Amino acid sequence: MSKCEVGELPDLGAEVVVPCCPPINAGELSVPDARRMAVMFKALADPVRLRLFSKVASHPAGEACVCDIMDVGVSQPTVSHHLKKLREAGLLTSERRGTWVYYRVAPSVVAGMSIMLDLRPAVTGS
């Protein structure tokens, strides 16, 4: 049983998705775009980080208390280290509430990564 309560997220309205860079098939990535994306993919390349990220992303309330996602087979300090790396990569946001920290996925960042990896031809309006 969790020691923390998860409340509903406030309605932030529709978040505008601004891709970090053009789709991968639109042309060569610039050096800054490649570096920015590499940081995000490197953060997700670790199995523990990927599990933590999926635990936050799939949490029913849209956010997860650190107390609810610590069971990934590593110690609490290691969990904190991995969550810090995910935050630094821009994949998670966090908010401290009392003694607990709550995490949520940064939707515009993930959507931007998805747009970059989309190999479908761009649809142009006529």
C-alpha positions, 0 to 999 in steps of 0.5 A: 500500500502506498504511503502517499495519495495521488490527486488529480492533475490540474487541467493545463489545457492543450499543450502545444507540441513543438518538435525539437527538430524536423522528421528524421527523413526530412533531412540531416539533423543539425549538430545541436538537434542531434546532441539534444536528441541523443541526450533524450535517447541516452536517458531512455537507453538504460533499462531501469530508466526506461522502466521508471519512465514507463511507470510514470507514463502509465500511472493512472493519475498521470503522475506518480509519487516516487514512493509508488515507482521505487520497486525497480530492483535497485536501491532508493539512491539509485532510483533518485539518480535515474529519475534525475537523469530523466529530468535532466534529459527533459523527459520528466517534470517533478514537483515536491509536495511535503516529503514526496516528489511527484513525477509526470511525463513531459508530453511535448518532449515525448511528442516532439521525439515521436514527430522526429521519428515519424517516417511517414511522408509529410502531408501537405495541404492543397 
